[in-house]
Amino acid sequence: MTALLRGEGLQRTFSVKAGPFRPHQLLHAVNGVDIAVERGSVLGIVGESGCGKSTLARMLLGLTPPTAGSIFLEGQDVAAMDRKALARRIQPVFQDPYSSLNPRRTIGAIVAFPLEVHGIGTRAQRRAQALEMLERVGLPGRYADLTPGQLSGGQRQRVAIARALVMKPEIVVCDEPTSALDVSVQAQILNLLLDLRDEFRLTYVVISHNLAVVEHIATQVAVMYLGRVVEFADTRTLFAKPQHPYTQALLSSVLTPDPSLGLPDTGLGLAFPDPLHPPAGCAFHPRCPRRHAACEHELPALVETGTAQVACNLVSPLQRTP
């Protein structure tokens, strides 16, 4: 099956100022990522802050061009596509509903704005479509004449979702769509996204550091560490039997409701890795409890293990019969 959205050899580097009188340094935010998103699936991308997942999301949206590699939408190179044509097919839902909506415009105007940019319909037709989409996300028509400042965080995120869907895109990229919301509202937004996926036959890419969110909504999961994908599997397999030591550590970090168990010990230490100075070999080896000598100088490739794709020198690849 041909992937609806596919990235090959994606890299993105940034020039970072190291300090006064010091030369700029290169930050490899995304470093050699291959990724495929099947039509109708929900791909969750997880990892610690600074692993490159949001940069990858912006690349998939066409907002940040890759330094190297290519992105294909149904076999067509995104770099050769018209920006408006791409926006019709891929839309974002950003992390912070408080800053992603124009505070000076009404809710109806915000949702109708993509239609206005693309010259779709008359002003009355655009407003009618905006009102219909607001109803679909659970906001009655009376909200159309309010401004974002009169809405709660959950209501604002519903507006952001309505704005993304009013163009009837095929793919929606959600970058931490619930992290700025109260826990009680998070489940409402996730369930809304799942309902809309079935109604509009959408494909999602969901970026999150919250493993509970990803387990709830995703059909497949890619785990990133320092700009690379270290494990890729379907959601049930990954949460039941993670193979990469980093994935195992992430899953062991989830808090439990039992206060007698205390805080979980992931074994990762308190210090985050430095993306400006990544270690040689496997980038995870300084924090890995199972590392061996080869990990210090051999960069593991992402290999098929039968149930997942894993980049780890400790994991044996699937032996295929010629």
N, C-alpha and C positions, 0 to 999 in steps of 0.2 A: 504493500500500500504506500502510495506517495504521500509524504507528510504535507500538511497544509502549510506549515511554517517550518523552515529549516535553516539552521545556521551551521556553517562549515568553517572551521579554523578561525573562529572569531577572536580577535585581539583588540584591546583598547589600552593605549598608554597615554599618560598625562605627564606634562612637564611640571614639576613641583619645585617651588622655591624653598631651598633648605635653610636659608637664613641670610643676613646681610653679609656681603662680600664672599658668598659661597656659591658655587655653580649650581644650576638647576639639576634636579635628579629626575629620572624616569620612574613613574609609578605604573606598574603593569596591573591595571584594575581587572581586566579580563585577559586571560593568557592561554589561548588555544582551546576554545570551547566548541564542541560539536553538539548540536541539540536539534531535536525533531519534535514537533507538536502535531499529533494526529487530529484530524477533524473530529469535533465533538468531545475531545478529551479535556481534562483540566490538569495542566502541568503545574505542580508546585515547585518553586525554587527556594531552598532554605540554606541557611548558613549564618555565621556570626556577622556582626556589623563589620563592614570593610572587606567582605569576601568578594564583592563585585556583582552581587545579584541585581542591585538597582541599576548599575551601569549596563548590565546585560539587558535589562528591561527597556531602557532607553534606546539601546541599539535595535532591539526588535521592533520598537515603535517608529524607528527612523529619525528619532530626535538627536541621537548621537551617532555619527558615522563610525564604523569600525576602522581601526588603524590598519588591520589586515583581516582577511577572510571575507566571506560573502553571506548574505541573507537572502533566502528565496521564499517567495510567497506563491504557493501552488506552482513551483517550478520557474517562476519569473524572478529575475534578479531585482531586488528592491531598489538597488542603487540606480537602476535605469527607469524606474517608475516615476510618474508624475506625483508630486507630494499630495495633491488633492485626491488623486486616485487611490493612493495608499491610505489616506485618512478615511476614505469611505469604507475601507475593509478592516482597518485596525484602529481601535480607539482605546484611550487610557482611562483608568480610574486611579487618581493619585492618593497619596497617603493622608494628607491633611485636609479635611473638608473645610477648615477655617481659612486656608490660604489659597485653595484651588478655585474658589468662586469669587467673581468680581463683586465686591461689597456695594457698588453703586448701581448695579443692575437688578431688575426684578427677577424672580425665579423663572417666570415664563420666558423672559428675554434670554436668560442664561441657557436654558434648555433649547430654545429655538436658534441660538446663535450659529451652531454648525450648519443648519439648513440655510441660514442667511449667507454664510461664507461660500457655500457651494451653489448658491443661486437656485435653491429648490423651492418652488411654489411661491404664492403671493404671501404678503404679510399675514393675512387672515388664515391662510392655509398652514403657514408655519406655526402660528399660535395654536391652531387646532391640534396639530401633531404634538406640540409641546404639552398641551393639556392632557392629551391621550396618554403620553408616555409618563407624565407625572402620576396619573391614575394607576398605571401599570406597576409603578414602584411604591404604591401605597400612600400617595399624597393627593388629597382631593384638590379640585380645580381652584379652590379659594386661595391656595398657597401661591398661585402664579403671580399674584400682585404684591407679594411680600418680598423683602430683601433678605439676603443670607443672615444678616444680623438678628433677624427675628426668628430664626430657626435653631433647633438644637443640633448637636454634632451628628447624631444619627440621621436627622432629617436632611441636613446638608449633604451627607454622603449619599442619601437616596437621590438628591438632586444631581449629584455628580454622576451617578449611575444612569439616571434618565438622560443626561446630556450625552453620555457615551453611546447610549443605545438608540437615540433618536435618528441616527444615520443608518440604522440597521446594519451594523458591521458584522463581519464573520468572526473576528477575534477581538477579545477584550483583554488588555494587559492591566492587571490590578497590582499596584505596588503598595504593599502593606495597607490594604483597604480598611482594616479594622483597628490598627494599632493606636489611633488617636481617640478611640471610642471607649466608653464604659463597657465592662464585661457583659452587662445585661443587654447592651445594644449590639454587641458583636455577633451574637448568635442570630439576631434578627436580620442583620445585613448579609451574613453568610447564607442563611436559608433563602433570602430574597435572590441572591446571585444564583443559587441552584435552581430555584423556580424559573428565573428568567432564562437560564441556560436551556431548560427543557422547552420553554415557550418559544424562544427565538432560535433554537438550534445553534447555540453559541459555542465557541471554543475559548477557553480561558488559559491565560498564563498568570499565575498568582505568586507574587513575591512576598515572602514572609519569614520572620525569625520565630514565629509562634508555631510550634509543632502541632499543637492541638487544632489550630486553624487549618493547617495543611492536611492533617489526617481527616478532618471533617469534609473538606471540599475537593481535594485533589484525587485524580485517578492514577497519576504518575508523579514521582518526586525525583528531582535532581538536587543533590547535596553539593554545595560549593565550598571550597576552602582556598583562600588566597588566589582567587582568579581562575581556578580550575574546577571542573566537575570531578568529584572523587567517587561518587556513587549515583547510579541511576537505576530505578526499579519501579514496578507498580506499587501503589501505596500500601496495599495489604502486605505484600512481601517485605517491603522495606521496614515497616513498623514491627512485623512479627520476627524477622530474622535479618537485622542489619549486618553487613559484612565488613564494611570499612571501620577501623577503630575510631575514626572521628564521628561517623554516624552513630556508632554505639555510645560514644560519650555524650553526644547531643541528646539522644533518647534517655539516657540515664540522668540527665539534668532536669527532667520534668518534675515539678513539685507534685507531691501526693497530698490528699486531703487529711491524712493521718498526721497530727502534729507530733506524735511520739517518735516518728521516723527522722525528724529533724531535716536539715538541708542536705540534699544529695551531694555526694562527692564525685565529680566527673573525672577527676584525675588530670584535668587539663591545666591546672595551676591558675593563678590570678592574672598573669600577664597575657595580653593579646599579642599575636605575632606582628612583626613590623613589615608591612607590605612594601616599604621602600628598600628593605634589606632582607629579602626572602632567603631562607637557607638553601644550600645546595642539596641535590638529590630530591627526596620526597619532602615537600614543604612542611608536612605535618610531623616529621620525625622528631624534632626537639620536644614535642609534647606527647608523643606516642608511647604508651607503656609497654608496647610489644615490639618496639623497633629493634633492628639488628644492624650489623655493620654495613650491609649493602644499602640500607635506606639512606645513609649519609651521602651517597654519591650517585645512586641510580634513580632517575626520575621515572616512576611507574606510569605506564600507559593505561588507558581505560580499556579493560578487556571484558569479554563476555564470560560469565561464570555459569550460565545455564538459567539462573533466576534473576540475574541483575548484571549491570556493567559496573565494574569496580576498578579503581586505580590504586592498587596497593601491592607492594612487593611480597606480602604475606599470603595473597590470594592466588590460587592456581586458576589459570584460564580454562575454559571449556575445551576439551580435546575433541575436535571434529574428525569424523571418519572421512578420508578422502574419497 
